[in-house]
């Protein structure tokens, strides 16, 4: 496998001055999500991300 094929393809989802959310399409086909909040980064698999979005939605209601 070529080196470029081993690198995840990333896409920025949203960004503010202090926070960012991005998605990575991993070479094995898995999609992971990442929240960067100052010096903390949270990593999620798809099922975890879906649950986090449910939580975040309930926080803003």
PDB file of N, H, CA, C and O in Angstrom:
ATOM      1  N   UNK A   1       0.857  -1.179   0.000  1.00  0.00           N
ATOM      2  CA  UNK A   1       0.000   0.000   0.000  1.00  0.00           C
ATOM      3  C   UNK A   1       0.900   1.239   0.000  1.00  0.00           C
ATOM      4  O   UNK A   1       1.839   1.327   0.791  1.00  0.00           O
ATOM      5  N   UNK A   2       0.616   2.181  -0.875  1.00  0.00           N
ATOM      6  H   UNK A   2      -0.147   2.110  -1.517  1.00  0.00           H
ATOM      7  CA  UNK A   2       1.400   3.418  -0.953  1.00  0.00           C
ATOM      8  C   UNK A   2       1.162   4.270   0.287  1.00  0.00           C
ATOM      9  O   UNK A   2       0.119   4.171   0.933  1.00  0.00           O
ATOM     10  N   UNK A   3       2.140   5.105   0.610  1.00  0.00           N
ATOM     11  H   UNK A   3       2.988   5.185   0.085  1.00  0.00           H
ATOM     12  CA  UNK A   3       2.045   5.939   1.812  1.00  0.00           C
ATOM     13  C   UNK A   3       0.798   6.826   1.792  1.00  0.00           C
ATOM     14  O   UNK A   3       0.137   6.968   2.821  1.00  0.00           O
ATOM     15  N   UNK A   4       0.464   7.424   0.647  1.00  0.00           N
ATOM     16  H   UNK A   4       1.001   7.309  -0.189  1.00  0.00           H
ATOM     17  CA  UNK A   4      -0.727   8.276   0.545  1.00  0.00           C
ATOM     18  C   UNK A   4      -2.002   7.498   0.845  1.00  0.00           C
ATOM     19  O   UNK A   4      -2.949   8.054   1.400  1.00  0.00           O
ATOM     20  N   UNK A   5      -2.035   6.209   0.483  1.00  0.00           N
ATOM     21  H   UNK A   5      -1.265   5.757   0.033  1.00  0.00           H
ATOM     22  CA  UNK A   5      -3.210   5.388   0.737  1.00  0.00           C
ATOM     23  C   UNK A   5      -3.356   5.063   2.212  1.00  0.00           C
ATOM     24  O   UNK A   5      -4.446   4.698   2.653  1.00  0.00           O
ATOM     25  N   UNK A   6      -2.288   5.186   2.984  1.00  0.00           N
ATOM     26  H   UNK A   6      -1.403   5.483   2.625  1.00  0.00           H
ATOM     27  CA  UNK A   6      -2.322   4.895   4.420  1.00  0.00           C
ATOM     28  C   UNK A   6      -2.742   6.107   5.237  1.00  0.00           C
ATOM     29  O   UNK A   6      -3.087   5.963   6.410  1.00  0.00           O
ATOM     30  N   UNK A   7      -2.721   7.277   4.657  1.00  0.00           N
ATOM     31  H   UNK A   7      -2.441   7.394   3.704  1.00  0.00           H
ATOM     32  CA  UNK A   7      -3.100   8.509   5.354  1.00  0.00           C
ATOM     33  C   UNK A   7      -4.617   8.675   5.322  1.00  0.00           C
ATOM     34  O   UNK A   7      -5.237   8.464   4.280  1.00  0.00           O
ATOM     35  N   UNK A   8      -5.223   9.051   6.452  1.00  0.00           N
ATOM     36  H   UNK A   8      -4.719   9.222   7.299  1.00  0.00           H
ATOM     37  CA  UNK A   8      -6.674   9.287   6.440  1.00  0.00           C
ATOM     38  C   UNK A   8      -7.015  10.543   5.648  1.00  0.00           C
ATOM     39  O   UNK A   8      -6.235  11.494   5.600  1.00  0.00           O
ATOM     40  N   UNK A   9      -8.173  10.533   5.037  1.00  0.00           N
ATOM     41  H   UNK A   9      -8.807   9.761   5.076  1.00  0.00           H
ATOM     42  CA  UNK A   9      -8.681  11.716   4.345  1.00  0.00           C
ATOM     43  C   UNK A   9      -9.513  12.487   5.356  1.00  0.00           C
ATOM     44  O   UNK A   9     -10.469  11.949   5.914  1.00  0.00           O
ATOM     45  N   UNK A  10      -9.157  13.748   5.596  1.00  0.00           N
ATOM     46  H   UNK A  10      -8.381  14.185   5.142  1.00  0.00           H
ATOM     47  CA  UNK A  10      -9.829  14.530   6.630  1.00  0.00           C
ATOM     48  C   UNK A  10     -10.681  15.635   6.030  1.00  0.00           C
ATOM     49  O   UNK A  10     -10.422  16.124   4.930  1.00  0.00           O
ATOM     50  N   UNK A  11     -11.704  16.013   6.785  1.00  0.00           N
ATOM     51  H   UNK A  11     -11.914  15.616   7.678  1.00  0.00           H
ATOM     52  CA  UNK A  11     -12.595  17.098   6.382  1.00  0.00           C
ATOM     53  C   UNK A  11     -12.993  17.886   7.629  1.00  0.00           C
ATOM     54  O   UNK A  11     -13.452  17.308   8.614  1.00  0.00           O
ATOM     55  N   UNK A  12     -12.817  19.189   7.582  1.00  0.00           N
ATOM     56  H   UNK A  12     -12.444  19.658   6.781  1.00  0.00           H
ATOM     57  CA  UNK A  12     -13.229  20.058   8.674  1.00  0.00           C
ATOM     58  C   UNK A  12     -14.749  20.172   8.668  1.00  0.00           C
ATOM     59  O   UNK A  12     -15.345  20.494   7.640  1.00  0.00           O
ATOM     60  N   UNK A  13     -15.381  19.908   9.817  1.00  0.00           N
ATOM     61  H   UNK A  13     -14.897  19.647  10.652  1.00  0.00           H
ATOM     62  CA  UNK A  13     -16.834  19.987   9.934  1.00  0.00           C
ATOM     63  C   UNK A  13     -17.247  21.380  10.389  1.00  0.00           C
ATOM     64  O   UNK A  13     -18.132  21.993   9.792  1.00  0.00           O
ATOM     65  N   UNK A  14     -16.608  21.883  11.447  1.00  0.00           N
ATOM     66  H   UNK A  14     -15.889  21.385  11.933  1.00  0.00           H
ATOM     67  CA  UNK A  14     -16.926  23.210  11.989  1.00  0.00           C
ATOM     68  C   UNK A  14     -15.721  23.706  12.779  1.00  0.00           C
ATOM     69  O   UNK A  14     -14.895  22.929  13.257  1.00  0.00           O
ATOM     70  N   UNK A  15     -15.652  25.051  12.900  1.00  0.00           N
ATOM     71  H   UNK A  15     -16.324  25.682  12.512  1.00  0.00           H
ATOM     72  CA  UNK A  15     -14.512  25.637  13.601  1.00  0.00           C
ATOM     73  C   UNK A  15     -14.889  26.991  14.185  1.00  0.00           C
ATOM     74  O   UNK A  15     -15.599  27.779  13.559  1.00  0.00           O
ATOM     75  N   UNK A  16     -14.400  27.248  15.401  1.00  0.00           N
ATOM     76  H   UNK A  16     -13.823  26.608  15.910  1.00  0.00           H
ATOM     77  CA  UNK A  16     -14.501  28.560  16.026  1.00  0.00           C
ATOM     78  C   UNK A  16     -13.082  28.980  16.394  1.00  0.00           C
ATOM     79  O   UNK A  16     -12.121  28.316  16.004  1.00  0.00           O
ATOM     80  N   UNK A  17     -12.940  30.072  17.137  1.00  0.00           N
ATOM     81  H   UNK A  17     -13.721  30.612  17.453  1.00  0.00           H
ATOM     82  CA  UNK A  17     -11.604  30.508  17.540  1.00  0.00           C
ATOM     83  C   UNK A  17     -10.893  29.480  18.414  1.00  0.00           C
ATOM     84  O   UNK A  17      -9.673  29.341  18.330  1.00  0.00           O
ATOM     85  N   UNK A  18     -11.633  28.763  19.246  1.00  0.00           N
ATOM     86  H   UNK A  18     -12.624  28.876  19.315  1.00  0.00           H
ATOM     87  CA  UNK A  18     -11.017  27.845  20.204  1.00  0.00           C
ATOM     88  C   UNK A  18     -11.331  26.367  19.997  1.00  0.00           C
ATOM     89  O   UNK A  18     -10.703  25.511  20.620  1.00  0.00           O
ATOM     90  N   UNK A  19     -12.285  26.060  19.138  1.00  0.00           N
ATOM     91  H   UNK A  19     -12.795  26.755  18.632  1.00  0.00           H
ATOM     92  CA  UNK A  19     -12.719  24.681  18.972  1.00  0.00           C
ATOM     93  C   UNK A  19     -12.788  24.307  17.500  1.00  0.00           C
ATOM     94  O   UNK A  19     -12.990  25.156  16.632  1.00  0.00           O
ATOM     95  N   UNK A  20     -12.614  23.012  17.237  1.00  0.00           N
ATOM     96  H   UNK A  20     -12.450  22.322  17.942  1.00  0.00           H
ATOM     97  CA  UNK A  20     -12.830  22.527  15.876  1.00  0.00           C
ATOM     98  C   UNK A  20     -13.321  21.089  15.925  1.00  0.00           C
ATOM     99  O   UNK A  20     -13.014  20.337  16.850  1.00  0.00           O
ATOM    100  N   UNK A  21     -14.084  20.729  14.917  1.00  0.00           N
ATOM    101  H   UNK A  21     -14.334  21.339  14.165  1.00  0.00           H
ATOM    102  CA  UNK A  21     -14.575  19.364  14.750  1.00  0.00           C
ATOM    103  C   UNK A  21     -14.203  18.929  13.349  1.00  0.00           C
ATOM    104  O   UNK A  21     -14.427  19.656  12.381  1.00  0.00           O
ATOM    105  N   UNK A  22     -13.632  17.736  13.245  1.00  0.00           N
ATOM    106  H   UNK A  22     -13.450  17.145  14.032  1.00  0.00           H
ATOM    107  CA  UNK A  22     -13.262  17.227  11.929  1.00  0.00           C
ATOM    108  C   UNK A  22     -13.476  15.723  11.847  1.00  0.00           C
ATOM    109  O   UNK A  22     -13.514  15.014  12.853  1.00  0.00           O
ATOM    110  N   UNK A  23     -13.615  15.268  10.612  1.00  0.00           N
ATOM    111  H   UNK A  23     -13.585  15.844   9.795  1.00  0.00           H
ATOM    112  CA  UNK A  23     -13.896  13.864  10.323  1.00  0.00           C
ATOM    113  C   UNK A  23     -12.704  13.285   9.557  1.00  0.00           C
ATOM    114  O   UNK A  23     -12.088  13.965   8.736  1.00  0.00           O
ATOM    115  N   UNK A  24     -12.394  12.032   9.840  1.00  0.00           N
ATOM    116  H   UNK A  24     -12.894  11.480  10.508  1.00  0.00           H
ATOM    117  CA  UNK A  24     -11.323  11.343   9.125  1.00  0.00           C
ATOM    118  C   UNK A  24     -11.853  10.035   8.544  1.00  0.00           C
ATOM    119  O   UNK A  24     -12.440   9.220   9.256  1.00  0.00           O
ATOM    120  N   UNK A  25     -11.644   9.846   7.264  1.00  0.00           N
ATOM    121  H   UNK A  25     -11.167  10.508   6.685  1.00  0.00           H
ATOM    122  CA  UNK A  25     -11.956   8.578   6.609  1.00  0.00           C
ATOM    123  C   UNK A  25     -10.669   7.762   6.656  1.00  0.00           C
ATOM    124  O   UNK A  25      -9.717   8.032   5.923  1.00  0.00           O
ATOM    125  N   UNK A  26     -10.657   6.761   7.529  1.00  0.00           N
ATOM    126  H   UNK A  26     -11.430   6.542   8.125  1.00  0.00           H
ATOM    127  CA  UNK A  26      -9.461   5.958   7.749  1.00  0.00           C
ATOM    128  C   UNK A  26      -9.243   4.984   6.584  1.00  0.00           C
ATOM    129  O   UNK A  26     -10.199   4.614   5.904  1.00  0.00           O
ATOM    130  N   UNK A  27      -7.997   4.569   6.352  1.00  0.00           N
ATOM    131  H   UNK A  27      -7.220   4.869   6.905  1.00  0.00           H
ATOM    132  CA  UNK A  27      -7.710   3.627   5.253  1.00  0.00           C
ATOM    133  C   UNK A  27      -8.454   2.301   5.365  1.00  0.00           C
ATOM    134  O   UNK A  27      -8.679   1.634   4.356  1.00  0.00           O
ATOM    135  N   UNK A  28      -8.839   1.910   6.581  1.00  0.00           N
ATOM    136  H   UNK A  28      -8.657   2.452   7.402  1.00  0.00           H
ATOM    137  CA  UNK A  28      -9.565   0.646   6.750  1.00  0.00           C
ATOM    138  C   UNK A  28     -11.068   0.791   6.529  1.00  0.00           C
ATOM    139  O   UNK A  28     -11.819  -0.170   6.700  1.00  0.00           O
ATOM    140  N   UNK A  29     -11.511   2.005   6.147  1.00  0.00           N
ATOM    141  H   UNK A  29     -10.901   2.785   6.008  1.00  0.00           H
ATOM    142  CA  UNK A  29     -12.922   2.239   5.868  1.00  0.00           C
ATOM    143  C   UNK A  29     -13.700   2.801   7.034  1.00  0.00           C
ATOM    144  O   UNK A  29     -14.850   3.208   6.864  1.00  0.00           O
ATOM    145  N   UNK A  30     -13.108   2.837   8.213  1.00  0.00           N
ATOM    146  H   UNK A  30     -12.174   2.507   8.351  1.00  0.00           H
ATOM    147  CA  UNK A  30     -13.762   3.387   9.410  1.00  0.00           C
ATOM    148  C   UNK A  30     -13.770   4.909   9.335  1.00  0.00           C
ATOM    149  O   UNK A  30     -12.800   5.518   8.885  1.00  0.00           O
ATOM    150  N   UNK A  31     -14.865   5.522   9.777  1.00  0.00           N
ATOM    151  H   UNK A  31     -15.653   5.027  10.143  1.00  0.00           H
ATOM    152  CA  UNK A  31     -14.938   6.978   9.891  1.00  0.00           C
ATOM    153  C   UNK A  31     -14.776   7.335  11.355  1.00  0.00           C
ATOM    154  O   UNK A  31     -15.464   6.780  12.212  1.00  0.00           O
ATOM    155  N   UNK A  32     -13.873   8.257  11.647  1.00  0.00           N
ATOM    156  H   UNK A  32     -13.314   8.708  10.951  1.00  0.00           H
ATOM    157  CA  UNK A  32     -13.696   8.737  13.012  1.00  0.00           C
ATOM    158  C   UNK A  32     -13.943  10.234  13.048  1.00  0.00           C
ATOM    159  O   UNK A  32     -13.753  10.938  12.056  1.00  0.00           O
ATOM    160  N   UNK A  33     -14.370  10.707  14.211  1.00  0.00           N
ATOM    161  H   UNK A  33     -14.525  10.135  15.017  1.00  0.00           H
ATOM    162  CA  UNK A  33     -14.676  12.117  14.419  1.00  0.00           C
ATOM    163  C   UNK A  33     -13.806  12.627  15.556  1.00  0.00           C
ATOM    164  O   UNK A  33     -13.495  11.891  16.492  1.00  0.00           O
ATOM    165  N   UNK A  34     -13.417  13.894  15.468  1.00  0.00           N
ATOM    166  H   UNK A  34     -13.670  14.492  14.708  1.00  0.00           H
ATOM    167  CA  UNK A  34     -12.482  14.467  16.427  1.00  0.00           C
ATOM    168  C   UNK A  34     -12.946  15.867  16.823  1.00  0.00           C
ATOM    169  O   UNK A  34     -13.261  16.696  15.969  1.00  0.00           O
ATOM    170  N   UNK A  35     -12.980  16.114  18.127  1.00  0.00           N
ATOM    171  H   UNK A  35     -12.724  15.440  18.821  1.00  0.00           H
ATOM    172  CA  UNK A  35     -13.283  17.441  18.661  1.00  0.00           C
ATOM    173  C   UNK A  35     -12.018  17.963  19.324  1.00  0.00           C
ATOM    174  O   UNK A  35     -11.498  17.343  20.252  1.00  0.00           O
ATOM    175  N   UNK A  36     -11.527  19.088  18.858  1.00  0.00           N
ATOM    176  H   UNK A  36     -11.949  19.591  18.104  1.00  0.00           H
ATOM    177  CA  UNK A  36     -10.369  19.730  19.468  1.00  0.00           C
ATOM    178  C   UNK A  36     -10.864  20.939  20.244  1.00  0.00           C
ATOM    179  O   UNK A  36     -11.442  21.868  19.679  1.00  0.00           O
ATOM    180  N   UNK A  37     -10.626  20.911  21.556  1.00  0.00           N
ATOM    181  H   UNK A  37     -10.156  20.157  22.015  1.00  0.00           H
ATOM    182  CA  UNK A  37     -11.076  21.986  22.440  1.00  0.00           C
ATOM    183  C   UNK A  37      -9.865  22.452  23.239  1.00  0.00           C
ATOM    184  O   UNK A  37      -9.490  21.837  24.237  1.00  0.00           O
ATOM    185  N   UNK A  38      -9.264  23.542  22.788  1.00  0.00           N
ATOM    186  H   UNK A  38      -9.569  24.041  21.978  1.00  0.00           H
ATOM    187  CA  UNK A  38      -8.015  24.037  23.363  1.00  0.00           C
ATOM    188  C   UNK A  38      -6.984  22.917  23.343  1.00  0.00           C
ATOM    189  O   UNK A  38      -6.605  22.475  22.258  1.00  0.00           O
ATOM    190  N   UNK A  39      -6.516  22.443  24.482  1.00  0.00           N
ATOM    191  H   UNK A  39      -6.824  22.802  25.363  1.00  0.00           H
ATOM    192  CA  UNK A  39      -5.469  21.417  24.490  1.00  0.00           C
ATOM    193  C   UNK A  39      -6.016  19.998  24.696  1.00  0.00           C
ATOM    194  O   UNK A  39      -5.254  19.083  25.006  1.00  0.00           O
ATOM    195  N   UNK A  40      -7.328  19.812  24.526  1.00  0.00           N
ATOM    196  H   UNK A  40      -7.947  20.556  24.273  1.00  0.00           H
ATOM    197  CA  UNK A  40      -7.959  18.501  24.667  1.00  0.00           C
ATOM    198  C   UNK A  40      -8.542  18.088  23.320  1.00  0.00           C
ATOM    199  O   UNK A  40      -9.200  18.884  22.650  1.00  0.00           O
ATOM    200  N   UNK A  41      -8.296  16.838  22.928  1.00  0.00           N
ATOM    201  H   UNK A  41      -7.761  16.192  23.472  1.00  0.00           H
ATOM    202  CA  UNK A  41      -8.911  16.292  21.726  1.00  0.00           C
ATOM    203  C   UNK A  41      -9.675  15.038  22.099  1.00  0.00           C
ATOM    204  O   UNK A  41      -9.134  14.133  22.734  1.00  0.00           O
ATOM    205  N   UNK A  42     -10.945  14.992  21.696  1.00  0.00           N
ATOM    206  H   UNK A  42     -11.384  15.727  21.180  1.00  0.00           H
ATOM    207  CA  UNK A  42     -11.785  13.813  21.907  1.00  0.00           C
ATOM    208  C   UNK A  42     -11.928  13.082  20.577  1.00  0.00           C
ATOM    209  O   UNK A  42     -12.157  13.707  19.542  1.00  0.00           O
ATOM    210  N   UNK A  43     -11.794  11.771  20.605  1.00  0.00           N
ATOM    211  H   UNK A  43     -11.607  11.263  21.446  1.00  0.00           H
ATOM    212  CA  UNK A  43     -11.882  10.944  19.405  1.00  0.00           C
ATOM    213  C   UNK A  43     -13.110  10.044  19.523  1.00  0.00           C
ATOM    214  O   UNK A  43     -13.343   9.441  20.570  1.00  0.00           O
ATOM    215  N   UNK A  44     -13.888   9.954  18.452  1.00  0.00           N
ATOM    216  H   UNK A  44     -13.698  10.444  17.601  1.00  0.00           H
ATOM    217  CA  UNK A  44     -15.117   9.177  18.451  1.00  0.00           C
ATOM    218  C   UNK A  44     -15.161   8.253  17.234  1.00  0.00           C
ATOM    219  O   UNK A  44     -14.742   8.634  16.141  1.00  0.00           O
ATOM    220  N   UNK A  45     -15.673   7.034  17.433  1.00  0.00           N
ATOM    221  H   UNK A  45     -16.013   6.724  18.321  1.00  0.00           H
ATOM    222  CA  UNK A  45     -16.073   6.208  16.305  1.00  0.00           C
ATOM    223  C   UNK A  45     -17.502   6.615  15.943  1.00  0.00           C
ATOM    224  O   UNK A  45     -18.134   7.368  16.684  1.00  0.00           O
ATOM    225  N   UNK A  46     -18.016   6.128  14.818  1.00  0.00           N
ATOM    226  H   UNK A  46     -17.503   5.516  14.216  1.00  0.00           H
ATOM    227  CA  UNK A  46     -19.315   6.569  14.306  1.00  0.00           C
ATOM    228  C   UNK A  46     -20.421   6.434  15.342  1.00  0.00           C
ATOM    229  O   UNK A  46     -21.189   7.375  15.543  1.00  0.00           O
ATOM    230  N   UNK A  47     -20.520   5.286  16.004  1.00  0.00           N
ATOM    231  H   UNK A  47     -19.897   4.521  15.841  1.00  0.00           H
ATOM    232  CA  UNK A  47     -21.597   5.067  16.964  1.00  0.00           C
ATOM    233  C   UNK A  47     -21.493   6.032  18.143  1.00  0.00           C
ATOM    234  O   UNK A  47     -22.508   6.525  18.637  1.00  0.00           O
ATOM    235  N   UNK A  48     -20.274   6.298  18.591  1.00  0.00           N
ATOM    236  H   UNK A  48     -19.450   5.898  18.191  1.00  0.00           H
ATOM    237  CA  UNK A  48     -20.048   7.235  19.690  1.00  0.00           C
ATOM    238  C   UNK A  48     -20.395   8.657  19.271  1.00  0.00           C
ATOM    239  O   UNK A  48     -20.971   9.416  20.049  1.00  0.00           O
ATOM    240  N   UNK A  49     -20.041   9.013  18.041  1.00  0.00           N
ATOM    241  H   UNK A  49     -19.573   8.396  17.409  1.00  0.00           H
ATOM    242  CA  UNK A  49     -20.337  10.350  17.517  1.00  0.00           C
ATOM    243  C   UNK A  49     -21.842  10.569  17.456  1.00  0.00           C
ATOM    244  O   UNK A  49     -22.336  11.628  17.843  1.00  0.00           O
ATOM    245  N   UNK A  50     -22.569   9.571  16.971  1.00  0.00           N
ATOM    246  H   UNK A  50     -22.167   8.710  16.656  1.00  0.00           H
ATOM    247  CA  UNK A  50     -24.025   9.679  16.889  1.00  0.00           C
ATOM    248  C   UNK A  50     -24.626   9.917  18.275  1.00  0.00           C
ATOM    249  O   UNK A  50     -25.523  10.745  18.431  1.00  0.00           O
ATOM    250  N   UNK A  51     -24.133   9.195  19.273  1.00  0.00           N
ATOM    251  H   UNK A  51     -23.404   8.522  19.146  1.00  0.00           H
ATOM    252  CA  UNK A  51     -24.631   9.376  20.632  1.00  0.00           C
ATOM    253  C   UNK A  51     -24.250  10.756  21.179  1.00  0.00           C
ATOM    254  O   UNK A  51     -25.053  11.394  21.859  1.00  0.00           O
ATOM    255  N   UNK A  52     -23.040  11.215  20.890  1.00  0.00           N
ATOM    256  H   UNK A  52     -22.387  10.697  20.338  1.00  0.00           H
ATOM    257  CA  UNK A  52     -22.617  12.548  21.322  1.00  0.00           C
ATOM    258  C   UNK A  52     -23.507  13.627  20.716  1.00  0.00           C
ATOM    259  O   UNK A  52     -23.879  14.582  21.399  1.00  0.00           O
ATOM    260  N   UNK A  53     -23.851  13.481  19.436  1.00  0.00           N
ATOM    261  H   UNK A  53     -23.549  12.706  18.881  1.00  0.00           H
ATOM    262  CA  UNK A  53     -24.729  14.462  18.791  1.00  0.00           C
ATOM    263  C   UNK A  53     -26.112  14.479  19.442  1.00  0.00           C
ATOM    264  O   UNK A  53     -26.715  15.544  19.570  1.00  0.00           O
ATOM    265  N   UNK A  54     -26.626  13.313  19.857  1.00  0.00           N
ATOM    266  H   UNK A  54     -26.136  12.447  19.753  1.00  0.00           H
ATOM    267  CA  UNK A  54     -27.894  13.264  20.575  1.00  0.00           C
ATOM    268  C   UNK A  54     -27.775  14.043  21.888  1.00  0.00           C
ATOM    269  O   UNK A  54     -28.675  14.804  22.242  1.00  0.00           O
ATOM    270  N   UNK A  55     -26.687  13.857  22.593  1.00  0.00           N
ATOM    271  H   UNK A  55     -25.955  13.239  22.305  1.00  0.00           H
ATOM    272  CA  UNK A  55     -26.455  14.566  23.846  1.00  0.00           C
ATOM    273  C   UNK A  55     -26.374  16.070  23.604  1.00  0.00           C
ATOM    274  O   UNK A  55     -27.021  16.845  24.309  1.00  0.00           O
ATOM    275  N   UNK A  56     -25.592  16.485  22.622  1.00  0.00           N
ATOM    276  H   UNK A  56     -25.066  15.855  22.049  1.00  0.00           H
ATOM    277  CA  UNK A  56     -25.417  17.909  22.339  1.00  0.00           C
ATOM    278  C   UNK A  56     -26.743  18.552  21.933  1.00  0.00           C
ATOM    279  O   UNK A  56     -27.027  19.689  22.310  1.00  0.00           O
ATOM    280  N   UNK A  57     -27.546  17.829  21.170  1.00  0.00           N
ATOM    281  H   UNK A  57     -27.315  16.906  20.863  1.00  0.00           H
ATOM    282  CA  UNK A  57     -28.850  18.349  20.759  1.00  0.00           C
ATOM    283  C   UNK A  57     -29.755  18.561  21.964  1.00  0.00           C
ATOM    284  O   UNK A  57     -30.473  19.558  22.035  1.00  0.00           O
ATOM    285  N   UNK A  58     -29.724  17.633  22.907  1.00  0.00           N
ATOM    286  H   UNK A  58     -29.141  16.823  22.849  1.00  0.00           H
ATOM    287  CA  UNK A  58     -30.575  17.767  24.085  1.00  0.00           C
ATOM    288  C   UNK A  58     -30.094  18.919  24.987  1.00  0.00           C
ATOM    289  O   UNK A  58     -30.890  19.476  25.742  1.00  0.00           O
ATOM    290  N   UNK A  59     -28.845  19.268  24.919  1.00  0.00           N
ATOM    291  H   UNK A  59     -28.198  18.815  24.305  1.00  0.00           H
ATOM    292  CA  UNK A  59     -28.312  20.379  25.721  1.00  0.00           C
ATOM    293  C   UNK A  59     -28.812  21.733  25.246  1.00  0.00           C
ATOM    294  O   UNK A  59     -28.928  22.659  26.049  1.00  0.00           O
ATOM    295  N   UNK A  60     -29.110  21.869  23.958  1.00  0.00           N
ATOM    296  H   UNK A  60     -29.016  21.117  23.306  1.00  0.00           H
ATOM    297  CA  UNK A  60     -29.504  23.167  23.410  1.00  0.00           C
ATOM    298  C   UNK A  60     -31.008  23.329  23.309  1.00  0.00           C
ATOM    299  O   UNK A  60     -31.482  24.361  22.835  1.00  0.00           O
ATOM    300  N   UNK A  61     -31.760  22.348  23.738  1.00  0.00           N
ATOM    301  H   UNK A  61     -31.375  21.509  24.124  1.00  0.00           H
ATOM    302  CA  UNK A  61     -33.233  22.452  23.709  1.00  0.00           C
ATOM    303  C   UNK A  61     -33.733  23.232  24.885  1.00  0.00           C
ATOM    304  O   UNK A  61     -34.940  23.424  25.031  1.00  0.00           O
TER     305      UNK A  61
END
